[in-house]
Amino acid sequence: MERLIIEAGDQTFSLELHPQMTVIAGVGPMEREGLVNEVVAALGAGRSGVHLEVASDAGARYAVFRPAGAAHRVVDVDNEVDVTEAFAAGEGRVDVLRRAGLSERSARRSMCLTGEDLSTRSQLEERILGLAHVGQARLWDVAMKVKDREARLADAAAEAGTEPGDATIVQAIEQRHTDFEHAQAHLERVRRLSFLIGAILAMLAVPAMVLVSVWAAIPLLCVAVALTAYSALAWWRVEDTRHKETEALRKAGAQSYLAFQINRVNNLIADDQHRRHMMRAAEDHRAAVAEWRLLVGDIPVDWALDHRSEVRQAADNLRDTVGVRNPMALTLSPAEETAADLAHALLHRLAHLRTLGAGGESFPLLLDEPLGEVDPAIKPALLELLGKASKQQQVILLTEDEDVANWARLESLTGEVALVEPVALRSATATADDEHRRRRHVVA
């Protein structure tokens, strides 16, 4: 976008835009929203009185004229040719966005970015950013360890004539059977002890009732009842472990533990050496998976490997583009982490806009006070990042932040950033029809 002209009655607002980065300072929320609406509408089927000059990625320059009371036109400036038909949207209107396969709504959603938007990311972005925050050497070392242990488990299972999942099933059944045997042994001990103590208490209760009183026998009877209850609890535990063992056997297709052992010996594992080998491989695989989850949470290893290049690029952005002091650190300071998150979100949106159109056309990034809540200490690094990125993608930043304005004043001396500081901006309403009334317009 090179120039935007807005006519409203006798007043005209003309905005010259730098091909790289334009900072429009001193504009409040209402003015920013109105100007963003006008920019997007000018690219779409905008209202009469809003004119636009744009340049394509191929270098062609177009002027979009929307005179009041006449058909809208598009002119190829360099060749002085009317090319309205290529942008026609019907009813005497032209629409640059439509030719690129976009609507005003979709374009606004992609082109406009606020401070709140910067803090909201998709699951894909969250995962990539989460992995980028981890030390890359350790991240990929653990990922490859998981894949290596997975391959070893598959090889061990193949040697044993079974599947990798069988090792888990076998171990689960063995564990359930061991729990069942321990519960049975515990129940037998409790039964013997409760029988012995119960008999002694019963023999003591009778003399206590005869020689002392009925109340003297009550404590002895209470102990006997407690032992009986504990014995019942031990029996319940046996039944519970028996049920769990049966469930594990059912999943393996066996009716009993004995049948499972016979089936395992005959069909699953040729000899005990293969069985031990597969068990060790399964244990190593579980340990590697546990290490991975401790490092990154629930992100699958395969997903991380599929997005390795994106994660590494994000990690480079986190540690290099915003001045992180220790690029090998596993963790960042709170300020560095905030700067890194914002930098990643900005670069991700710029990359998206670089090929936004259906034919790969690029579009500008419109920033509406993106750094208003950011720590002043990290604003310069983020602004420098935007300045560098704008060499490949046009950036238009609207703000009333004095820190940003001061930065832009200095950078404008280099010629790579343009600073626009309107003397006065006010919002006006459209007067043509209902569609016009819903938009805010900025005039001077």
N, C-alpha and C positions, 0 to 999 in steps of 0.2 A: 504494500500500500504506500503510495507516494503523497497523496493529498486528499483531504476530505473537506468538502464545502457544504455547509448547511444554511439554507435560506429560510427565514421565518418572517414573513411580512417585509418590513423595511430593513430588517437586520440580517447580517451575514456573518457566519463564523467559518473561518478558514484555518485548517490545521495542516501544517507541513510535517510530514513524517520522515524520519531518518531511515535509510535502507537497513540499518542495523538495529539501533536501540534509541527509542524516544522516551524520555521521562517527562510526563505531564504533571507538574507539581502544583500544590496549592488548591487542590480540588477536593471537596468534601464528598461524603457518601452518595448524596443525591445526584450531584454532578457526575461523579464517576459512573454510577449506574446508567445515567442518561446517555453519556458519551459512549459507553460500551454498547448500549442498545442501538445507537445510531450507526456505529461502525459495523456491527453485524448486519443490521438492516440494509445498510448501503451495499454490502456484498450480496445481499439477497434481493428480493423484489421490493426495494425500498420505496418510500413515498416520494412524491414530487417535491422538488426543492433540495434534494440531497444528491450531490454530485461526487464522483469518486474518480481518482486516477490510480491505476494499478499497473504493476509489471508482472509478467508471467515468469516462470522459472527459466523459460527459453530466451528471455530477454525482450519479448514483445511488450509494448506499452499501450494501454487502453485507457480511454476516457469515457466514463459512464455519465451521460447527461440525462437528467430527469426534470425537464422544464415543466412548470405548472401549466395545465391546460393543453399539453401536447404529448405526442408519443415519446416514450423514453428511447434513447439511442445509445449505441456503443460504437466508438470510433477507434480504429487502429491509428495511433498518433504518428508513428514513424512513417507509415505508408499512406497516411491520409485517406483511409478507406473505411466506409461504413460497414461494420460487421455485426450489426444489430441482430440479424437473423440467427447468428450462432449462439446468441444469449437470450433469445426471445422466450418470454414466460407467458405470453397470452395477454389479452386485454391491454395491449399497448405498453407492456412492462418488460423489463429485462432483469435477468437473475444470474449473477456470476456463480453463485453457490450451486444452483441447479445444474449448470453445465459440469460442475465437479462432482455431481452425485450427492450433494448435501442439501439439507434443509436448514432454515435459520435456527431451528431448535437444536439440531445435531451439531451444527457449526458452533453455536454459542457454548454448548456443553463441552466441546473439545478445545475451543480457542480461549475461553475465559477461565481464569484461575484466581481464586481469592485466598486469603490466609487460612480460612476454614477448609478450603479444598486441599490445601497442602498437607493438612493433618489427616486426611482421609484417603486410604489406599485400598485397592482391591486385594483379594487373597493372593493373587499372583505376585503383586508388588510387595506385599507383606512377607511372603515366603522368601523372595529374592533378597529383600533388604535384611531379613533375619539371618539368612546364611551369609550375607556380605559382612555382617557385624562380627562373625566368627573368624578367628585366625585362619587364613586360607590354607596354609600348609597343613595344619592339624585337621581341618575340615575334610580335605580331600584324602588325606592319609587314612582317616577313620572310614571314610566312604569306601575306599578301595579295600580296606581290611574286611569290611562287611561283605563285599562282593567276592573277595578271595575265600572267606570262610563259607560263603554260600556255595561256591563252586566245589570246595573240598567236601562239603556235606553231600552234594549231588554225586560226586565221584564215589564216596564211601557207600552211599546207598546203592549205586549201580553195581559196585563190587559185591554187595550183599544180595543183589537181586531184588531190591525193593525200591521204595520211593523215599525222598528226604523227609516227608511228613510222617513216615512210619516211625522214625526215631523219636519224634515227639510223642506219638501215640504209645510207643513201647514204654517210654520213660514215665508217662502219665499213669499207665496201668501198673507199672512196677511200684510207683509211689503210692497209688491207692491201695494196692495189695499190702504193702509194708505198713501203711497206716491201719489197715484192717487187722493185721496180725498183732500190732502193738495194742490196739484197742481190745482185742480178744484176751491177750495176756494180762492187760490191766484189769479187765473184768473178772478174770479168774482169781487174781490176787485179792480184789475187793470182796468177792464172794466168800473166799476162805476167811478173810479177816473179819468180815461182818458176821459170818456164821459163828466164828469162834467167840468174838466179843459179845454177840447177841446172846449166845448160850450162857456165858458167864454172867451177863447182866440179868438175864431171866432168873438164874439161880440165886442171885443176890437180892432180887426184887421181892421174892417170897418171904425170906427171913425179915427183910426190912419192914414189910407190911405187918408181919405178925409181932415182931419184937418192938418196933418203933411206932410207925403209923403209916397210913396210906400215902400221906404226903412225902414221906421219905423215899417211897418207891418211884414217885413221879420223875425225878431227874434221871434215874436209871432207865425208865421207859422212854424218855425223850431222846436219850443218846441212842437207844436201840432203833427208834423211829428214824433218827437222822442217818444212821448207818444204812438202814433199808432204803431211804431216799437216795443216798449216794450210790448205792448198788444199782438202783434203777437208772440213775443218770449214766453210770458206766455202761449199762446195757443199751441205753439209747445211743450212746456214742458208737458202740459196736454196730448197731443197726444203720446208723448214718454212714459210717465208713464202708459198710457192706453195700449200701445203696450206691455210693459214689464209685466203688469198684465195679459194680454191675453196669453202671452207666458208661464208664470208660471201656469196659469190655464190649458193650453193645456197639459203641462207635467203631470198635475194631472188628466187629462182625463175629465175636466169639460169645458163646453161651456161658462159659465158666472160665476161671483162671487156668484150670488144667487144660481145657480145650485150647485156650489161647497159647499156652506154652507149647503144646504139641504142634499147633499150626505154625507158630513162629519158628520152631526147630525145623519143621518139614518144608515150609514154603518161603518164609521171609528171609531167614539168615542161614547161610550154609554152615557156618561154624561159629564158635564163640569168639574167635579172633576178629572176624568181620563185625560181629555185634559190638564188641568193645570199640573197634575203630569208628563205627558209625556213631556210637554214643559220644565219643570224644569230639568228633566233628560237630555234632549237634550242640554240645556244650560250648565249644569255641564259637560257633555261629551265634548262639544266644548271648554270649558275653560281648561279641562285637556289636550286635544290635543294641544291647543295653548301653554300651559306650556311645553309640551314635545318638540314641534318644536322650542321653544325659547332656550331650553337646548341643543338639538342635531341637529337641522335642519330637513332635509327631510328624515332621516332614519326612516323607519316604526317601530312601536312598536313591532309588531309581529316578524319582522326580528331580532330585538335586543334580544328579549326573546329566540328565537330559537338558537342564538349564545351566550347565556349568559356565558357559561363556557369558551368559547374562549376569550370573552371580559374581564372576571375576571382574566384569566391567563395573558392576555396582560397587564392589570392594575397592577398585581403583579410584572410583569417584569419591567414595567416602574418605579415603586416606590421603589422596593427592590433591584433589581440586579445592578442598576447603582448608588446606593447611594443617592437617593433623600431624602432630609432631612425631609420633612414633608409629610408622606404618606397619610395624610388625606386632603391635599390641593386640592382644586378644579382645580387649574391651576398650571403649572410648570414654573420655570424661563426659559428664552430662552436657556441657556446652558443645563439645565436639560431636556428640551423638545427635543433638538437635540440628546442628549445622549440616551434618551428614544426611540426616533424614530429609531435610528440606532440599538440599542439593540434589539428592536422588529423585525426589518428586518433580523438581523443575526440569532436570535433564530428561526424565522419562516423558514428560509432557511435550517437551521440545522435539524429541525424537518422533513422537507420535504425530505431531503437526507437520513434520518434514515430508510426510507422504500421506497426508490426510485425505486428499481428493481421490475419487475413483480411478483417475488416471495417474495417481502418484503426485498430484499437485500439492505444493506446500502452502501453508497459511500462517499468518502472524500469531504470536502469543500475546494475549491481552491480560495483563496482570492488574488486578484491582486491590491495591494496598496489601500485597502479599506478606510484607514483613512488619506489619504494625505491631504484632505481639512478640517479635523476636528480640532477643537480647542485643542491645546496641553493639556489644563486643564482636558479634559474629556477622553483623549486617555487611560490613565491607567485603568479607570473603565471599558471601553469597552474591553481592552485587558485582564483584569482579567475575564471578562464575557466569553470571548472566551476560556481562559485557563480552566475555570470550565466546560464549555460545551464540550471541547475536551475530557473529561474523558469518554464521551458516544459516541463521534463522531470525527473522525480524521479531523484535520484542518491543511492545508498547506498554509502559508501566505508568499507571495512574496512582497518585499518592498525595497525601497531605502531611507525610512524615518529613520533618525537617532534616533528619539524618540522611535520608535518601536524596533529598534536594541538594544538600551540601556535597554529597558524593558526586551527583550529576553535574554540579557547577564546575568541579575540578576536571571531571572526565570530558566535559564538553570542550575543554581547551585543546584536547587531542584530536577533535573532529570525528571521533568514533561514537560519540553519544550526543544526542540533541536534547536540550532542556527547554521545555515550553512552560512558561510561567504566566498564564493569562492574568490580566489586570482584574478582570471580573468575569465570573461565569455564573449564569443563572439558568434554571430549568424552565422550559416552556412546554405547552401542551399543543398537540396537533389539532387541527380544526377541520380536516376533510371528512372523515367518517369514523365509525366505531373502532376500526382497526388502528387508525392513527391515534385515537384518544388513549389507547392503552400503552403507548410508548411515551417515554420522556425524551425531550430534545434539548440539546445544549446550544445556547446562542451567546453571543457576546455583544 
